[in-house]
Amino acid sequence: MSQSDTPTSAAWSGRFSEPVSERVKRYTASIPFDWRLAPFDIQGSLAHAAMLREVGVLTDQDLADIRRGLGEILADFEAGRFTWNLDDEDIHFNIERALTRKVGDAGKRLHTGRSRNDQVATDVRLWLRHAIDRLQELIRAARIALLNQAEAHADTVMPGFTHLQAAQPVTFGHHLMAWQEMLTRDAERLADCRKRVNRLPLGAAALAGTSYPIDREFVARELGFDGVCENSLDAVSDRDFAIEFLAAGALIMTHLSRMSEELVIWMTPRFGFIDLPDRFCTGSSIMPQKKNPDVPELMRGKTGRMNGHLIALLTLMKGQPLAYNKDNQEDKEPLFDAVDTLADSLAIFAEMVPGIVVRAERMRQAAVEGFATATDLADYLVKKGLPFREAHEAVARAVRAAEQQGCDLADLPLDALRAFSDLITEDVYAVLTLEGSIQARNHIGGTAPAQVRAAVARVRARLG
């Protein structure tokens, strides 16, 4: 057996006069984290082998042997039997060596017309495409959970806030549909990102293409890509698609963080709008009365982790000359952790939403306490002919008077209200009720219960 055939000899070792040190092996090794690319590496290799047979580089027997050998390796990997060797540097060499041990020379021919540069770029795109599809299903589940709660609470009154101060009454269903809109945009962004992920780099080889008569379009069809990367230099060095994914992921986590923040606030006794099931909370080691919303708090915290991954990849790529550089090995750990974080967060969120216990009476009480129908009173006066600025001033004085008396606007007697404008008549009480205010917003995008139910129906129809 020649030096180059020994299991501990790198495929490129003939150029060097001394072996790589053990410390450098550990420092440069990617196996501890990119092992999860193995099924996609095998998928790409099967398509590459089929193409090499089509163009006459491999024989029928070569292709049959490669398919058999890679199938056995995949089975070993899925069963946890595959042994990774750090001396073989990365998953590509590990799989190639294992294949060669199983099928002989056919395994050595598999690498014809490709490089690890275009091979790993293909693996990452295949893996990320699969991850995006899985995340889309998780987003869909979270959206359905929100739709169900929104429909159940289309009539539940709560204060809407600006500056975290009570502003106007809305329904809890309407509020949840705002969360749903955030996740809708997240799904759209991932779908758009997938289009740029779904391009085939394989065939670019190391950086300049290959002199073998390859058929890249054949491989693209085999792997379900929408097309090929059309410049070999860009194909092996581009990580835009990964950065774009992390940007979309950071927005998903930002949205989950905002939702989590509201759950945390609403669960405090000062608000008391909701409660969360015990399975999403923890207690205190010294304060027996505590019920802490740890899950939404941690979800809020993991958003910083996601933002960090985005910045890491932007920084990784900002100074790289064309084409491939070893720096690019650092793209995988942020990507892998980002997908894991997103998948766990979305799955837990979709499970947590149906468990939200709504304290409707406390929500309603808070809406009353915040003079939430003041804007409706101003609108009422404008409709009676008063200029808006004068109506605004009259209502501000009415609110001050109600505040001093410790009551809501609707509790002020008619004579007291008329002191602020003689345009006010008995019909004013219809607009000062919370239900009257909500029902008045009966248009697309409004908080009226009928509009909330219509919005839920539209989204359900789109989801299919």
C-alpha positions in Angstrom: 0.0 0.0 0.0 1.4 3.4 -1.0 1.8 6.3 1.4 -1.1 8.1 -0.3 -3.4 5.1 0.3 -2.8 4.9 4.1 -5.8 5.9 6.2 -3.8 8.6 8.0 -2.4 10.2 4.9 -4.1 13.3 3.6 -5.0 13.3 -0.1 -2.8 16.3 -0.7 0.2 15.0 1.4 2.5 14.3 -1.5 3.3 18.0 -1.8 4.6 18.3 1.8 7.8 17.2 3.5 6.4 16.8 7.0 3.0 15.8 8.5 0.6 18.2 10.0 1.0 18.6 13.7 -1.6 17.1 16.1 -2.5 20.6 17.4 -3.1 21.9 13.8 -5.2 18.8 13.0 -7.5 19.6 15.9 -7.5 23.3 15.1 -8.5 22.8 11.5 -10.8 19.8 11.8 -14.4 20.4 10.9 -15.7 16.9 11.6 -16.8 17.7 15.2 -19.5 20.0 13.7 -20.0 19.3 10.0 -20.8 15.6 10.5 -24.4 16.5 10.0 -23.7 17.3 6.4 -23.0 13.6 5.7 -26.4 12.6 4.2 -26.3 15.6 1.9 -22.7 14.9 0.9 -23.8 11.4 0.0 -26.8 12.8 -1.9 -24.6 15.1 -3.9 -22.1 12.3 -4.6 -24.8 10.1 -5.9 -25.9 12.8 -8.4 -22.3 13.5 -9.4 -21.7 9.8 -10.0 -24.8 9.5 -12.1 -23.6 12.4 -14.2 -20.1 11.0 -14.6 -21.7 7.8 -15.9 -23.9 9.8 -18.4 -20.8 11.5 -19.8 -18.8 8.3 -20.0 -16.3 8.9 -17.2 -17.6 6.1 -15.1 -18.8 2.6 -16.2 -22.1 1.0 -15.3 -20.2 -1.2 -12.9 -18.5 1.8 -11.3 -21.8 3.5 -10.8 -23.4 0.4 -9.3 -20.5 0.0 -6.9 -20.6 3.6 -5.8 -24.3 3.5 -5.2 -24.0 0.3 -3.2 -21.1 1.6 -1.2 -22.6 5.0 -0.4 -25.9 3.3 0.5 -24.0 1.3 3.1 -22.2 4.3 4.4 -25.5 6.2 4.8 -27.0 3.3 6.6 -24.0 3.2 9.0 -24.3 6.9 9.6 -28.0 6.8 10.3 -27.5 3.9 12.7 -24.6 5.7 14.5 -22.1 3.1 13.3 -20.0 5.2 11.1 -16.5 6.0 12.6 -15.1 9.4 11.9 -11.4 9.7 11.7 -9.8 13.1 12.5 -6.8 12.2 10.4 -9.1 12.2 7.3 -9.6 15.9 7.9 -13.3 16.4 6.9 -16.4 14.5 6.1 -15.6 14.4 2.4 -12.4 12.5 2.9 -13.9 10.3 5.5 -16.7 9.2 3.2 -14.4 8.9 0.2 -12.0 6.7 2.2 -14.8 4.6 3.5 -16.2 4.2 0.0 -12.8 3.2 -1.4 -12.4 0.5 1.3 -15.8 -0.9 0.3 -15.7 -0.7 -3.5 -12.1 -0.2 -4.5 -11.1 1.9 -7.5 -14.6 3.1 -8.3 -14.5 5.0 -5.0 -11.3 6.7 -6.1 -12.9 7.8 -9.4 -15.9 9.5 -7.8 -14.0 12.7 -7.1 -13.3 13.2 -10.9 -14.4 16.7 -12.0 -15.0 18.2 -8.6 -13.2 19.7 -5.7 -13.9 19.8 -2.0 -14.6 23.5 -2.6 -17.6 23.0 -4.8 -18.5 19.8 -2.9 -18.9 21.5 0.5 -20.7 24.5 -1.1 -23.2 22.0 -2.5 -23.5 20.1 0.7 -24.3 23.3 2.7 -26.9 24.4 0.2 -28.6 21.0 0.2 -28.6 21.0 4.0 -29.9 24.6 4.3 -32.6 24.0 1.7 -33.8 21.0 3.8 -33.6 23.2 7.0 -35.6 26.0 5.4 -38.4 23.5 4.4 -38.5 22.2 8.0 -38.6 25.7 9.5 -41.4 26.6 7.2 -43.5 23.8 8.6 -42.7 25.0 12.1 -43.7 28.6 11.2 -46.9 27.2 9.8 -47.7 25.4 13.0 -47.0 28.5 15.0 -49.3 30.5 12.7 -52.1 28.0 13.0 -51.8 28.1 16.8 -52.2 31.9 16.7 -55.1 31.7 14.3 -56.9 29.3 16.7 -56.4 31.6 19.7 -57.3 34.7 17.7 -60.6 33.2 16.5 -61.4 32.1 20.1 -60.8 35.6 21.3 -62.2 37.7 18.5 -64.5 39.4 21.0 -62.2 39.6 24.0 -61.6 43.3 24.8 -58.2 44.5 25.9 -56.3 47.8 25.8 -54.2 48.5 22.8 -50.9 50.3 23.7 -48.6 52.9 22.4 -45.6 53.8 24.5 -46.9 50.9 26.7 -49.7 53.3 27.7 -53.3 52.4 27.1 -54.3 53.9 23.8 -57.5 52.5 22.2 -59.5 49.3 22.9 -58.7 46.3 20.6 -59.5 42.7 20.9 -57.1 40.0 22.0 -57.8 38.2 18.7 -56.7 41.3 16.8 -53.5 41.6 18.8 -52.7 37.9 18.1 -53.3 38.4 14.4 -50.6 41.1 14.5 -48.2 38.4 15.7 -49.4 36.2 12.9 -48.6 38.9 10.3 -45.0 39.0 11.6 -44.7 35.2 11.1 -46.3 35.5 7.6 -43.6 37.9 6.5 -41.0 35.5 8.0 -42.3 32.7 5.9 -42.3 34.8 2.8 -38.6 35.9 3.5 -37.6 32.2 3.9 -39.3 31.3 0.7 -37.5 34.1 -1.1 -34.2 33.1 0.5 -34.7 29.5 -0.6 -34.6 30.6 -4.3 -31.0 31.8 -3.9 -30.0 28.8 -1.8 -31.3 26.5 -4.5 -28.5 27.0 -7.0 -25.9 24.3 -7.8 -22.2 25.1 -7.2 -21.0 21.6 -8.1 -19.0 21.6 -11.3 -17.1 24.8 -10.4 -14.4 22.4 -9.0 -11.7 24.2 -7.1 -12.3 27.7 -8.7 -12.0 27.6 -12.5 -14.3 24.7 -13.6 -13.0 21.4 -14.9 -11.7 20.0 -18.2 -13.9 16.9 -17.9 -17.0 16.8 -20.1 -19.4 17.3 -17.2 -23.1 18.1 -17.4 -24.0 20.5 -14.5 -27.6 20.9 -15.5 -28.0 17.1 -15.2 -26.7 17.2 -11.6 -29.0 20.2 -10.9 -32.0 18.3 -12.0 -31.0 15.2 -10.1 -30.7 17.3 -6.9 -33.8 19.4 -7.4 -31.9 22.7 -7.8 -33.5 25.5 -9.8 -30.3 26.1 -11.8 -26.6 26.3 -11.6 -24.3 29.0 -10.2 -23.0 30.6 -13.4 -19.6 31.7 -12.4 -17.1 29.2 -11.0 -15.2 31.7 -8.8 -18.4 32.9 -7.2 -19.9 29.4 -6.9 -17.2 28.1 -4.5 -16.7 31.3 -2.5 -20.3 32.7 -2.2 -21.9 32.6 1.3 -24.5 35.3 0.5 -27.2 32.7 0.8 -26.1 31.8 4.3 -26.0 35.4 5.4 -29.4 36.1 3.9 -30.8 33.1 5.8 -29.3 34.3 9.1 -30.8 37.8 8.4 -34.2 36.1 7.9 -33.6 34.0 11.0 -32.6 37.1 13.1 -36.0 38.6 12.1 -37.9 35.5 13.1 -36.2 35.5 16.5 -36.8 39.3 16.8 -40.5 38.6 16.3 -40.6 35.7 18.7 -38.7 38.0 21.2 -41.3 40.7 20.9 -44.1 38.2 21.4 -42.3 36.7 24.4 -41.7 40.2 25.9 -45.5 40.8 25.8 -46.2 37.4 27.4 -43.7 38.2 30.2 -45.3 41.6 30.8 -48.9 40.4 30.6 -48.1 37.6 33.1 -46.9 40.0 35.8 -49.5 40.7 38.6 -49.4 44.4 37.5 -51.0 43.4 34.3 -52.5 40.0 35.0 -53.8 39.6 31.5 -52.7 36.0 31.0 -51.2 33.0 32.7 -48.9 30.3 31.2 -49.1 26.6 32.0 -46.7 25.4 34.6 -44.7 23.4 32.0 -43.4 26.6 30.5 -42.4 28.1 33.8 -40.0 27.5 36.7 -39.9 28.5 40.4 -37.5 30.0 42.7 -35.0 28.2 45.0 -35.8 30.6 47.9 -39.1 32.3 47.1 -41.8 29.6 47.1 -44.5 31.9 45.6 -42.6 32.6 42.4 -43.8 31.4 39.0 -41.3 32.6 36.4 -42.0 32.7 32.7 -38.6 31.2 31.9 -39.5 29.9 28.4 -40.4 33.3 26.9 -37.6 34.9 28.8 -35.1 32.5 27.3 -36.6 32.9 23.8 -36.1 36.6 24.2 -32.5 35.9 25.2 -31.7 33.6 22.4 -32.4 36.4 19.9 -29.1 37.9 20.9 -27.4 34.6 20.0 -29.1 34.7 16.6 -28.0 38.3 15.9 -24.5 37.3 16.8 -24.4 34.6 14.2 -25.5 37.1 11.5 -22.7 39.5 12.5 -20.2 36.6 12.6 -20.9 35.6 9.0 -20.9 39.2 7.8 -17.5 39.7 9.5 -16.3 36.4 8.1 -16.9 37.4 4.5 -16.1 41.1 4.5 -12.4 40.8 3.7 -12.2 37.6 1.7 -10.6 37.8 -1.8 -11.9 35.4 -4.5 -12.1 32.5 -4.5 -12.3 29.9 -1.7 -10.5 30.5 1.6 -10.3 28.3 4.7 -12.1 31.1 6.6 -15.3 29.7 5.0 -15.1 26.6 7.3 -16.3 29.0 10.0 -19.7 29.4 8.3 -21.1 26.1 9.5 -21.2 26.4 13.3 -23.2 29.6 13.2 -25.6 28.2 10.6 -26.1 24.9 12.4 -26.7 26.6 15.7 -29.0 29.1 14.1 -31.2 26.4 12.6 -31.3 24.5 15.9 -32.2 27.6 17.8 -34.9 28.6 15.3 -36.4 25.1 15.2 -36.5 24.7 19.0 -37.9 28.2 19.5 -40.6 27.9 16.9 -41.7 24.4 18.0 -41.9 25.6 21.7 -43.8 28.8 20.7 -46.3 26.8 18.7 -46.9 24.5 21.7 -47.1 27.4 24.2 -49.7 29.6 22.4 -52.6 27.2 22.8 -51.8 27.0 26.5 -52.2 30.7 27.1 -54.8 31.3 29.8 -56.6 34.5 29.0 -57.9 36.6 31.9 -60.6 38.5 29.9 -62.1 40.4 32.9 -58.7 41.8 33.8 -58.0 42.8 30.2 -61.4 44.6 30.1 -60.8 46.4 33.4 -57.4 47.7 32.1 -59.1 49.0 29.0 -61.6 50.9 31.1 -58.9 52.3 33.4 -56.9 53.7 30.6 -59.6 56.0 29.0 -59.3 53.9 25.9 -62.4 55.4 24.3 -61.1 59.0 24.4 -60.2 59.0 20.7 -63.8 57.8 19.9 -65.2 60.8 21.8 -62.9 63.1 19.7 -64.1 61.4 16.5 -67.7 61.8 17.7 -67.2 65.6 18.1 -65.5 65.9 14.7 -68.5 64.1 13.1 -70.7 66.7 14.8 -68.8 69.5 13.1 -66.1 70.4 15.6 -62.6 70.9 14.1 -60.3 68.1 15.2 -57.9 70.2 17.2 -60.8 71.7 19.2 -62.2 68.2 19.7 -58.9 67.0 20.9 -58.7 69.8 23.5 -62.2 69.2 24.7 -61.7 65.5 25.2 -58.3 66.1 26.9 -60.2 68.3 29.5 -62.9 65.6 29.9 -60.3 63.0 30.6 -58.6 65.2 33.2 -62.0 65.6 34.9 -62.8 61.9 34.8 -59.3 61.2 36.2 -59.8 63.6 39.1 -63.2 61.9 39.9 -61.7 58.4 39.6 -64.1 57.2 36.9 -64.2 56.4 33.2 -65.5 58.8 30.6 -68.6 56.7 30.1 -69.4 57.2 33.9 -69.5 61.0 33.6 -73.1 62.3 33.5 -74.3 64.0 30.4 -74.3 67.5 32.0 -70.7 67.0 32.9 -69.8 66.0 29.4 -71.7 68.9 27.9 -69.5 71.2 29.9 -66.7 70.4 27.5 -68.8 70.8 24.3 -72.5 71.6 23.8 -72.4 69.3 20.7 -72.5 66.3 23.0 -75.9 64.6 23.3 -77.4 61.4 24.8 -76.1 59.4 21.8 -72.5 59.9 23.0 -72.7 56.9 25.4 -72.9 54.5 22.4 -69.4 55.5 21.3 -67.9 55.6 24.9 -68.4 51.9 25.4 -65.5 49.5 24.7 -67.7 47.4 22.4 -68.9 50.4 20.5 -65.4 51.6 20.0 -64.3 48.2 18.7 -67.3 47.6 16.5 -66.7 51.0 14.8 -63.4 49.8 13.4 -65.1 47.5 11.0 -62.9 47.5 7.9 -60.0 45.4 6.6 -57.2 45.5 9.2 -59.5 46.9 11.9 -60.1 45.4 15.3 -63.9 44.8 14.9 -64.6 41.1 15.8 -66.1 40.5 12.4 -62.9 41.7 10.8 -60.8 39.5 13.1 -62.8 36.5 12.0 -62.5 37.5 8.4 -58.7 37.9 8.7 -58.5 34.5 10.3 -60.5 33.0 7.4 -58.3 34.6 4.8 -55.1 33.3 6.4 -56.6 29.8 6.7 -57.5 29.8 3.1 -53.9 30.8 2.1 -52.4 28.1 4.3 -54.6 25.5 2.7 
